[in-house]
Amino acid sequence: MEKMRNYFRQSLARQFVALVTSFLFIFVIGSASLFSYQSSLTTSFERKKEQIETKMKYAQEIERAFNQAFSDARGYLAFNRKEFKLSIFREQENVQTALDALELTATTKDDKQFILKARQFANYYFVQLVPQAIEAFENGNMKKVLSLSENGGTASIEQFQFQMKTYKNKLTEQLDLEFKQLRDNQTTAQTAFILFIATILAILITIARMMMKKIGRPLNELAILAEKIAKDEQVVYDVREATNREDEIGKLAVAFKKMLMSIQEKEESLMAHNEELMAQQDELEFQQAELEQALETMQAREQQLKRRNDFINGLSNSLDKQEVLNSIVIHMARVMEADRGMIVLMNDEKTHATFGLSEYGVEQFLTYIYNGLHQRLFEQKKPFMLKREVAASEKGYHEETMFVHDVFLPVLSNENDVQAILVFSRFGGPFSDEDIQEYVGLTKQISISLQKIALYEQSEQARETVQHILNTVQEGIHFVDKNGNSKIVNKQMVALLQRQSIAELEGASYEQWARGLVEQSDAGKTLCDYLQSIIFNGDEEREPFVYHLPQKRKVIQVYAKPLYRNGERQGTVFVHRDITKEFEVDQMKSEFVSTVSHELRTPLSSVLGFTELMLTKELKPERQKKYLTTIYQEAKRLTALINDFLDVQRMESGKQTYDKKYENIVSIIEDVIETQKVNTTIHQFHVQKETNNTTVLGDRDKLAQVFTNLISNAIKYSPEGGNITVRIYERGNRLCVDVQDEGLGIPEEAIPNLFTKFYRVDNSDRRRIGGTGLGLAIVKEIVKAHEGEVSVTSELKKGSTFTVSLPLVVMANTRDDERETDEKQAHAHVIIVEDDENLAALLEAELKDSGFRVKLVKEGKEAIELIQKEKPDAVVLDIMLEEHNASGWDVLKALKQNEELAHIPIIISSALEEREKGMALGANSYFVKPYQPSQLSKTILQMLLNKERQGEIFVPLNEEAN
Amino acid sequence: MAKILLAEDEEVLRMLVVDTLEDEGHDIDEACDGEEAIEMIKQNDYDLILLDYMMPIYTGLEVIQQVRNMPDKKHVKIMMLSAKSQQADQQRVLDAGADYFMAKPYSPLELVQRIEEILHGEDA
């Protein structure tokens, strides 16, 4: 029970649900009972009404039956008709039946009484009266019949009829009574219903009031309180009734109370805190005042700093000197609020920048830079200020006296030298000491800027020097950092990388710069691998790498060296060396060896083979002869080959000496043809001489070899015979000789290689044509040694023409003049300084033969004296003289130092190979012993002729001469 | 007696070999360059072909390659005669399809002996 109460006390909702449930319960019960009562009333009324109506029906039936019987009896008695008599009895039965039915429904005393009386009357009437009357009537006893009716018969009937009527009235009354009762009951029920509704309303009002009291009031109180709290009023909440409750309101009230208390506590603590803060604020206000004071000081300082900052930021970051100076002047003027000013660097060029100055003024300042007003700066190295009256030119339209303030500021370097001076003028007012101090601070900044530029210029110069040095190196040099970026290249490398300028490669990434190289090289991928392994993997042990540039026909060798700074690899230097020459020489060498070996083995095979046959076999004499002939020819061929080979070697290595003289080329050619004619019967030789200038300066034997080779080739390569024409003609300053055949001709593609050693045109027609493959190479070498050229034109199956062109020697004079020349030669005086008597005699004989006047002298001093005395036209001078008081060098020096003798041509004749030294000392020619004496006389002659240009006779026409 | 082709551009060497082998009773055809050699090989069945290395038009090496590409000449015996006697040259020739190699200058008697061996080897 207690539990139950608690259960409800703890929750308003439960209480509410309980109330409503009970209310509904009562309402339903009440309604139901009222309703059932009402319906039972009606039912009972209906039943009674029905009962009464049934009784009425039966009563009427009885009445009707009796009345019928009465009328029948009277009819029968009146009319004597049997059917009436029967009907009487039938009505008796009807009465009986109705009475029985009525008896069954009889409820009241009246009913029973009536039934009894009815029965008695029926009994009387039907059993006594009627039969007696009938009997009497039948018996004709009318009297009796009348007596009967008068004795009571009629009276009893009337009495019964009355009773009957009474009963029926009673029934009607009963019905009315019932109805009235019903109405009364219904009225009662309605009253009860109104009462019920009233009760329900009363209950509802009670519940509402209770709820109001239990929920509304405390909530309202809380709401008011909350509002008060919100309005920040002092609130005390202590409602025991509410807080003691256990339901939601109770909890709410408790929570509310707690909250209220905690708010109050907090408020107190806040108040305390607030007071503290107020105290602090006071203190802060005091401090602020102090700070404001400090701030003012700082702002002043800040202004200064800002100006300084603006100045520094304003200074151009450029490394261009002029740009920086311009920016200094403009910004300085802005800081100083100056109207004009300038800066001058104390370098050789006096580089300067100005602001608001005329050209003339600037020039004047620079002219007197070392003795103007500012001279003080150089001595004191301190700034100073001048106040002066404004000059008329500066005054504009002002008439009154005005002053201008000039500030002179030195810019000091780290070494305390004046590296620049600044001069600024202000019309607006004087400069304070603080201003000047500030400007001095700025000059330090300027000094840093200037030093930066100086450093940059220095490093730029150093860089340029390095670049120039790199560019003079023949190898391509390339410095690549460890990320593969191109850092330094020289000109050669730029060309190698197929770029236009060094700048293009500055900082280029590996992909960018390597592409040009890799694309044109034949070893793209491997070259790439090589470069990458060194750049990116620091592979330092790689051997130099060789690659070809097929388009440029170059062979390049690249090697790499790492560069270290403080033990850390900075990158790699690649050096690309053009080794085309070495490579070609190498290749040629190995080809040459292989070819020589083949060329030698072929004749050797024949010699050895046939010799072996002859030694081991019994051969017929004719075969023996044939073999021996072959052996002989092959051995000769071998010899020719070896000779040719040695010739070529000698010529190529420059060891071949040429005994050059003035020769008539026609005679050489005619001699050659004479010899070659023997070897053929099917060729006709023709010499066409188209010029008279057929003299050349050359070695007769070697020139003969040239034409021998050319003419023998012409014979060999025209196996069907034909004309071989040699044509001699002038072409410009050249003497040309064509050797033309009508033979096989040379395929076009073979022409470029024709003069290469061992090159032989590869075609079937040439298979039977022997040769060493060296002939034309020899021709080329000899002609080259004669400052000439050899070329070829050819048409297949039509023949070839080889053209040799040599420098033309113009025979200016006729044969008669030649004699004059001889006379002139006879006058020429030559002194020979030579201690070897035999050689001296040989030379003397040769020179005398050539028509010179000759004197011999053995030692140096004597020689100098003699030369001074005789003043010869030329001197032949030995160097290693027997007596050591004066060597040939001393003689040479002495002669060249003497103005009178310096012009005399000197030909050194020495075993020493010191040509350069001799020529440097002033010798005109240098002969290394042993030499052909004829060469000496030729040289002297040429020299004299050159010297006396006016009367020249033989003049070799060089290209320079034209 | 065997039918032999000699391809050699040097007339004297042709004479040497032809004389020597004819003395031994062989039937020798001569070719002066690579082209001629190929023509003759196409038209004849040789027991042995002797090829010079350095010949005009086609070198001995080229001749071998062409011959080995002829369906019916895959097995014809070829001997290369060459002044290029280094190991590498010799190997190249053998790789190209030559069966035998002799270096110049060669002894004619040795050549005869080599040929006898080769031809006898065939008989056996």
Interface residues (C-beta under 8 A of the other chain):
Chain A: S594 S597 H598 R601 T602 P603 L604 S605 S606 L608 G609 F610 E612 L613 T616 K617 R623 T630 Q633 E634 D762 N763 S764 R766 R767 R768
Chain B: D9 E10 E11 V12 L13 M15 L16 D19 T20 D23 C32 D33 E35 E36 M54 P56 I57 A83 K84 K104 P105 Y106 S107 P108 L109
